[in-house]
């Protein structure tokens, strides 16, 4: 590891410790509600040797996050503070992978690569979800690790790299089922976008990737069939998800449903899906947590406004990177973004579902900053004619 990499590692660790500690001390505790209650109950049962159960019966949720929580409970007891501390440290790992992707694959300068990683640590939604018992931080880590592995595979397509991607995809899907179709999307993207992956040798490696992915899911699918008598790759609830997806929602209030499932006409459904294309990029910071924060600290309204302005500026810069879409690394980052953008445009685009790809937006933003910097430098140093 280079000296600069060590400096980045130490800097990220110090910053994430300070930022996480300040958040823990001064930001209100938002409690354990809804999905968090389910994860917590299942994790407690696991830690007590009662199996993957919830409220006295076999649970049917995605398994990775409850197992993650149960491991913490076994070591530290049923203490939410330790969960928050460990998730803050995982945020540091997300930031570190952003640094390495920026430096090693996007060829950003040390200062810009480190700055991109610092932005991730200080991103308000990452700090928020580090302090909630939800899948966002663990899934975001799995996704940035996956991006790193895919970039390595594109550069050096070996079976070992393919296996690492397949296994990571499987664990990510068992964390949040929204990644279920990502292997097909990625492999299809490799074949369509890169000529060398149309050769038989590379197609075999992509097939091996899919095989490892399926092998990761099969044990859990078998468990679900034995315990629940249902053929479920990950979890039940698909019907509820689709029902929720085809309800028109007022995204400008706190998840208020305007129409009940049976009342949405085809025209309204189409309009709402089209709206989701841009609502996916809504900055957020207008829900119950933000209201509780501003009630305790009224001046936080100004910080939220600054966050929204910064978000929109960074988003604009990241979209400018589409000009360089022919660059393989930029294309791969957009391949990930496009998957989740399309998926949640069809389903429902709350800010928490945008969060896992925010590190990619930040990377593209800093890529553009370096590009603009070099262009300005060239124009400034060019001789006058």
Secondary structure, DSSP 8 states (H G I E B T S, - for coil): --HHHHHHHHHHHHHHHHHHHHHHHHS------THHHHHHHHHHHHHTT--SEETTEE--S-HHHHHHHHHHHHHH-S-HHHHHHHHHHHHHHHHHHHHHHHHHTS---HHHHHHHHHHHHH-HHHHHHHTSSSSHHHHHHHHHHHHHHHHHHHHS--HHHHHHHHHHHHHHHHH-GGGTTHHHHHHHHHHHH-GGGGSHHHHHHHHHHHHHHHHHHHHHHHHHHHHHSS--SS-S-HHHHHHHHTS-EETTSSSEESS-GGG--HHHHHHHHHHHHHHTT-----SHHHHHHHHH-TTHHHHHHHHHHHHHHHHHHHHHGGGGTTSHHHHHHHHHHHHHHHHHHHS---HHHHGGGHHHHHHHHHHHHHHHHHHHHHHHHS---
